[in-house]
Amino acid sequence: MYVLERSEAQAVMDEMHQALERRLECSSLEPCPVEFTRAVVSMCATQSCGKCTPCRVGLKVLEGLLDDVLEGRADEGTLRLIESTASTIYNSADCAIGYEAGEMALLAVKGFHDDFVHHIEHQSCDFRRRRHVPCVSGCPAHVDIPGYISLVSAGRYTDAVRLIRKDNPLPLVCGLICEHPCEARCRRGMVDDPMNIRGLKRYAVDHMEEDYRPVILEPTGKTVAVIGGGPAGLSAAYFLTLMGHKCTVFEARQHLGGMLRYGIPDYRLPHEELDREIKWIVDCGVEVKLNTYVTDIDKLRKEYDAVYIAIGAHNDRKLGIPGEDAEGVISAVKMLRAMGDDNPPDFKGKRVCVVGGGNVAMDVARTSIRLGAEKVTIVYRRRVQDMTAQVEEIEGARAEGCEVLELHSPKEIVVEDGHVVGLRVEPQIIGGPRNGRPAPRKADAPDVTLDCDVVAVAIGQAINSKPFEDLGVPCQRGRIVANPDGMVPGFENVWSGGDCESGPATVIRAIKAGKVAAGNIDGYFGYNHKDEITVPIEMPQVQYKGKVACARCELKEREACERKHDFDLMEIGFTEEEAKQEANRCLCCDHFGYGAFRGGRIFAW
């Protein structure tokens, strides 16, 4: 007997697997579907154990048929043969390698039928589809990410911010709290690690050389009422103002910002920083009416040429268990709203149970620690890896002293003399997927009671759509119904967007909703101003760089033992050295090309 050591060949194979994983993680959002399907089938064929004919032989046959499509040798009969071959493999293969490959091929042929037909008829990819740089495609607002990174690299920070604000009027906010979906598709990940795009955005905002005002087009005489002063409403008002329309924002609360103020704690997004960014937008010419709750949409329709409903999702969701009305039970929405109004609850010396597994739950737990709670327990019915919260938020909560009790579902809030004294939870065991996520079920174990003084419910947000529904605005499952262009059916000059239309989502998606609404409202007025909102910036000369591996610079945080005692900003921005090194890692996909397609190559520049 002897101890097996990893051979040199195994080490090389491990490196090849890791390289393949990196490529899959940062693949383009819009590759050629036929080429991608062929690559997947080919990879699966190399993994076949060879014991069953459908997998060993069938995948090679399927690979050859897909080659025929790509090489211009196919006809309509080839498509039918691909579908029947994939179906046979899927139904008769002995293991997952075969049937999953067959299933993916079937999905591709049915889902991208037009692309397959285009290859057969024209021997090329379908170039009618938009081809964005992967990071730009991954950003809901389609911000010119490579452009502003090159400006950061050149030390031109004001120009970088100007370029960001062409598509996103809230760069300071996004530099601090954006979930950065763009980074998931960054092709630098093929070399080592994706670019730290959010960190570079924050550095540009923090180091602007001077303030500036955007170019505002000539007044059109058109007026727009925006209901809601959150990220969607502010974005719509900003872009409409740039287009020359007069906008008035109606906000029900005493401050603008929506969930940016009433849903994100100071230690992540300081109020003074948020106020500074909002003031910059308002100073562009946006009129604001605070503490104004809109109850008559018909009146606004008569007074304004268009109305945009962006009320967000500010209501809480209930657990639906006994004891939920007891004193000591608080919703995450109400708690964070109180923090936004500088009216924090008193948690000093109390034991707090936070129910939920999203970013809001982490915000509530970490806020409770800062409010002096003696003990904070996060209760979640699935596993930690199933939480929707960002990994850094979960790790940050744990570092600050929060406990995480996974696989326990709330069953009853224990009450004595009308006040919470505990939370009874039911142990769970994880099972098969349901709606795309592993679903828990009751485990064969007794219930557990957690002693606590406060139960904070953070299981999602609801939309206060009932007042609008009463006014005749169509709603479905609590959401305001809108056409693909945002216009509300039956209301010719009314649009809706953001969380109240899509359901609770991220800040950057709300910004996108406002941007799209502004463009469509402008088109409704008979204009096409969106093409005139440009930023005439001379871009730095592009030089090829980044081929040599260089690790990603990460944003640092203050020590947990220090930051958990205050609400000061916990994250530390880049130094100049870090920002320059990180910016120089960009592969400049927008200049050097980012995808070779059959029939030609497309460049963004």
N, C-alpha and C positions, 0 to 999 in steps of 0.2 A: 504494500500500500504506500501511497505517496500523496502529498498535498498538491492539488492542481494549482498551477500558477497561470496567470494570463499570458498567453504567448504573444509574440510580436505581431502575428497575423490577426489575433483577436483584438489587439489594441488598435490596429489599423481599421478593422471592421467597425469597432466602436466609434472611431472618429468619423467614419463614413456615415454611420447611422445618425450621429449628432449633426453632421452637416445637412443631411436630408431633413431632419426635424426642423432645423433652422429655416431651411428653404420653404417647407410647408407652412411654417408659422407666419412668415412674412411674404407669402405669395401674393401676387396682385389680386385685387378684388374683381378684375375683369380680364382673366386670361382667355385664350381661345378655348371654348368648351370642348371642342373635338380633340385638340392637342392635349388638353389636361386629362380628358377621359382616357386617351391612349396611354398617357404616362402612368396613370393610376393602374390600369389593367396590366401594363408591362411590369410594374413594380410588384403587383400581386402575383404575377406569374413566376417571378424569381423567388417568391417565398413559398411556393407550393412544395409540399412534401412528396408529391408524385404518386401517392397511394390510390387516388381515385381519378378515373378518366375525365370526368367533367372539369376538374381543376387542372390536371396535368396537361391534357390535350385541348380542352375547351378554351382556356384562357389564351393559349397561343393562337388558336383559330380566330378568337375575338380580336386579338391584337393585330392579326393580319388584315382583318376586315376594316378595322379603323385606319390602318395604313393605306388601304385602298381609297378611303374617303379623303385622306390628307394628300395623297399623291395624284388625285384626279382620275383614278381608275374605277370609281364606283358609279352606280346608278341607283334608281329608286329601289330596285330589288335588293341592293346591298343593305339598305336601311332595314328592310324587313328581316333580312338574314341576321343582321346585328341584333335586332330585338329578340328574335326567336332563339339565337345562340345564348344571349345573356340570360334569357328566361330559363332555358334548359340548365345552365350552370347554376343559377340561383336555386332552382327547385331540386337538383339532384346531387350537388356537391356534399361531401361528407363533413366538411368543417367550415369554419367561419371565413377562411381565406378565399375559398371559392364562392360561397353564396353571397358574401358581402361585395366581392368584386362584380359579380353578376348583377346585384341589386344597384350598385352605383352606376354601372353601364346603362341599365334600364332607365334610371332616373335621368341620366344625361340625355339619352336619345329622346325621351318624352319631353323633358324640360327645355331642351335647346334644339328642338326639331328644325327651326328655321336656320340655325347655324350649320347643321349638318347638310341641309338642302343647298345652302349657299356654297358650301365647299364642293358639292357634287356638280352644281350648275356653273360655277364661276372659277373653280379651282383656287379659291383664296378665302381668307377670313372675311367676315362681314364687317366692313369698316364703318358702317353706319352707327355702330355703338360708340359711345364716348369712351375715350381711353385716357383716364387721368393718371398722373403720377400716383403710385400707391398710397403715399401718406396723405396727399390731397384728396384722393378718393375716400380714404378712411375718415377724413374730417367731415362731419355733417355740413359745416358751413363752407367747405371747399376753400379754406384759407390757403394762400400761396406760401406754403411752408418752406420749400427749398429757397424761395426768393428771400424771405425775411431771415432765414438762417445765413444766407450768403451776406446779407447786410450786417448781421451781428458779427460775422467773421471779419468784416471790413471795419468794424467799430462805428458803424453809422446807425445808432440805436433809434433816433427819432424817425429816420426813414423806415426802419424795420417796423416800428409801431404804426406808422402811416399805412404801410402795406398790409399789416394785419387788419387794421380798421376798415380797409376796403370791403372786407367780408364779415368782420367780427368787431362790433363796437365795444366789446368788453374784454380787451386783452389782459388788463390787470387781474380781473376776476378769474379768467381762464388760466392765467399764469400761476394762480394759487390753488385752484380747486378743480380744474378740468380733469375728467377721467381719461383724457388723452387716447381716444381710440385710434388716432393716427399712428401712434407708436407701434401698435400691433402689426401694422403692415409695412413698416419701414424696412427697406431692402438692405440697410446696413446690417440688419440681423443675420444676413447670409454670411457676413464676414466674421462678426463677433456678437455685438449687442445692438439693439435698435437705438436710434438717436434719442437723447433726452430732450424732446421737443418742448415739453411744458417748461422745463427749467430754462431753456433759452428764451422762451417767450417772456418769462418773468424777468430775466436779466435785462432784456431790451426795455421793458417798461420801467424797471428800477433805475436805468441809466440813460434815460432820454436826455439829450443835450439841451433841448428847449421845448417849450409848449408850442402848439400850432393849432390852427383852425382848419377844418376840412373845407373843400370847395362846395358851396351851396348854389344850386342852379337857380335861375330866375323864378320868382314866385308865379305859381299857376293860378292862384285864386281858389284852388280846391282845398276843402277842409276835411280832416279825418278825426274821429273820436276813437281813442284807444282805451278800452276798459281793462284796467289792470296794469300796474307798474312793475311787473317782474321782468325777467330777461327777455321773454317773447315780446311783451308790450313795448319795452324800452328799445329793443332792436328795430321793431317795426316803425316806431316813432322816429328813430334816428335816420333810417334810410329814407322814409317818406319826406322828412325835413330836407335831407340832401337833395331830393328830387324836386324841391320847390313847393311842396304842399304844406299847409299849416296843420300841425298836429296838436291835439290836446289829450293829455293822459289823465284819466279819472282813476284815482287810487282810493280804495275804501279805508286803508289804514293811515296812520300818521307819518309813515315813511315810505319812500319808494324802495324797490328792490325785490319785493315778493319773497320767494323762498331763499333768495340769496341772503336776505336779512333775517327772515323768520324761520329759516331751516338750517342754516350753517353757522356754527359757533364762531365766536371771535378769534379763537386760537387758530382757526383755519383761514378765516376771512375777516380781518378786523373791520369794524364798522366805519372807522375813519377812512380806510382805503376804499371801501365800497362807496362811501359818500363822495369821495373825490372822483371816482370814475363816473358815477351817476351825474354829478354836477357838470362834468365835462360834456356829457350828452345833452343835458338840459340847456346848457349855455349855447348850444348850437341853434337854439330857437324853439325848443319844445315847451309848450305851455303845460303846467301841471296843476291839478286840482286834487289836493289831499283830503282825507276824511270825507270822501264823496262816494256814497254807495249808490250805484246805478240801479234804479228800479223800473225805469220806463225807457225801453229800447226804442219804441216807436217815436218818442220825442227826440231822441238823438238822431234817428234816421232823417227826421225832418230838418233838424238844425245843422246837420253835417252831411257832406256829400258821400261819406263812407264811414262805416263803423267796424272796428276790429275788436273782437272779444278774446281777451287773453287773461282770464281770471285765475289761471293756475289750478293747483290742487291743494287746498288749505284745510280740508276737513279730515278728521281722523277716522280710523277704522276700528271696529270693536272686536274683541276676542270672542264674544258670544258665550261666555262661561259664567257660572254663578258667582256673585260677589263683585261683579265688575263696576257696580255703582257705589261701592263703599268709599269712604274718605281715605285718601292715600293712593287711590288709583288715578293716574294721570296719563294723558296721551302724549306721545312724543311731539305731535304738532303743537299742542297747547304749551308744552314746556319750552320748546324752542322759540315759540312766538313770544312768550314772556321774556325770554332772554333777549330777543330782538328789540323789545320795548324797554330794556334795561330794568326789568322787574323780576329778578331771579327768585325761584323758590328756595326755601330754607331746607337743605338736606344735611345740615351739619349733624354728625354723629348718627345718621340714619343708615339702615340697611336697605339697599335698593336692588330690586330685580327688574332687569330690562328684558322685555320679550320681543324677539326679532333677530334677524341676521343680516340686515342691510346696512348701508352707510349711515342711515338715520339712527339706527340702533346703536352703532358705534359712537356717533356724535352725542347721543343721550347719555350713554355709559361714561364717556370721557368727561362730559360736562358735569355729571353727578360727582365724579371724583374731585373735580375742581370746586364744586360747591360744598365740599367737606364731608361727603358720605363716608361712613365708616367702612362699608363693604358694598361692592357692586358686583352683581352676578348677571351675566348675559345668558338668557335661556333660549335655546334654539332647538326646534324639533328635528332638524336634519343634522348632518355632520358639518364640522367646521369648513371642510373643503367645498361644501355645497352652498355656503353663505354667498349672498350676492354682494356683500361689502368687499371693497378692495383689500387685497392682502395686507398692504401697509397700514390700513385702518385697523384691521384685526390685530396685527402685531403691535401697533401703537397702543391700543386699548389694553392689551395684556401687559405691555411694558409698564404702563401707568398703574397697574394693580387690579384691573378688572379680571374677574374669573369668567370662564366660558364653560357653560354646562350644555354640551351638545346632546342630541338624541333624547330630548325630554320635551314633551308637549304639555302646555298649561291645561289643567283640567278644572281647577276651581281656585278662586281667591278666598283664602280663609279669613273670616271677619269676626271680630269681637267688639261688642259695644259700638258697632257701626264703623270701625276702623280696621284697616288691613293689619293682619298679624303674620300672614304667611301666604305662600303660593304652592298649591298642591300640583305636582307635575307627574305625568305618566311616562315611564321609560319607553323608548321606541327602538325599533331595529330597522335598518335601512333595507329597502327592497328594490324592485325593478323600476324602470323609468316611467314617469307619468308626466305628460306635457313637456317632455324633453329634459326632465330632472329626476334624479333618484327619489322615489317616494317612500317615506317612512310608514311603518305600521306599528301597532301596539306590541311591545315585547312581553315575554313571559316573565314579568318581574313586578313586584309590588310598587305602588305609588310612593312618591317621595314628597315630603313637605319641607319647603325652604322657608325659614324664618325671615321675615322682612317687614319693613315699615312702609315702603313705597313700592308700587308696581307701575312701571312705565311701559306703556304699550306702543311698540314701534313696528307694526306689521304692515305698514303702507298708508297711503294717503287717498282720500276721496275728494271728489269735485262737488262744489256747492252749485250744481246746475239747476236745482229746483226752481229758483226765482226766474231763470230764463225759460225753463220749460213751461212755467205758468204763463209767460208772455208769448208762448207759441213757438219758441225756438225748438227745433227737433233735437231730441236727446235719446241716447241709447246706452243702457247700462251705466247711467250717470255721466256719460261723456256727451259733449255737444257734437252733433253730427255736422260734418262739412264735406263738400266735394273735394276731389283731389287738388283743385286749385285753392282750397280754403274757403270758398264761398258757401254760406249756409243755405241749404235748399229752401226755397220759398221766400227768401229775403235777398232781394237783388243786390243791395248795396251793403250787405253785412258779411264779414269774414270771421273766421275763428281759427285759432292755432295755439300751439304750446301744450302744456299739460292738460288743459281743460278739454282738448280735442283728442290728443293722442293717448292720454293717461300719463301718470307721473313718469318723467324721463330725466335725462341729464340736462345740464345747463347749456351745453353746446347744441343740443337738439332743439331747445327752446329758442336759442339765437337763430338757428336755421329757420325755424317756423316763422319768426318775425321777419327775417330777410325775404323769404319766399312770399309772404303775405304782402310786404311792401311792393315787391315787383308786380304782383298780380293786381293790387289795387291801382297802382300807377297805370297798368295796362287797361284796366277798366275805365280809367279817366281818359283813355285815348292817347297815352304817351308811351314812350319806350326809353325812359330815362336811365334804366339800369345799365345800358351800354355806355352812358355818359359818365357814370361814377367810376372814374379811373384815377390812378395815382401815377403821375408822370415822373417816375424815379428812374434815373440811370443806374442800371444794375452793375455790380462789380464784374470785372472780367472773370470768366470761369476758367479754372485750371483743374486738370485732372488730379485728384488726390484721394486718399482714403483706402487705397488697395492694401496697405500694410495694416495688420491687426492693431487695434488700440482699444482698450477697455472703455466702457461708458462711465462718465462722471455722474454720480448720484447726488441729489440734493440731501443735505444733512438736516438733522433735527436736534433741537436742544435736548439735553439729557432728561430722561423721563422723571428722575427724582426732583428735577428743577421745574420743568414745565407743568407738571400736574398740579402745582400750587397756584397757578395764575392763568389768565386768559390771553397772555401775550402771544404773538405769532410764534408758532412752534417750529416752523420750517426755516432753514437758513439758505439763502440764495447762493448762487455760484460766485466764486471769486472771478476776477478778470482772467486769470490764467486758466481756470476751469472752463469758463465760457468760450474762450478762444479755442482751446483744445477740442471741446465738444463740437463747436460749430465746424471745425476743420475736418471732423469725421464724416460729414455729409458726402454722399456719393454723387450728388448733383444729377440725380436721375432725370430731372426736367430738361437738362441740357444734353447729356450724353445718350439719351434714349433709355427706354425702360421696358421694351418688349419687342421681340422680332416676331412678326406675324407672316404667315404664308401669303404671298401676293404683295408684300411691301412692308416697310417699317415706318412707324409714326413717331414724330418728335413733337414735344410740347412747344419748343422754341423754333 
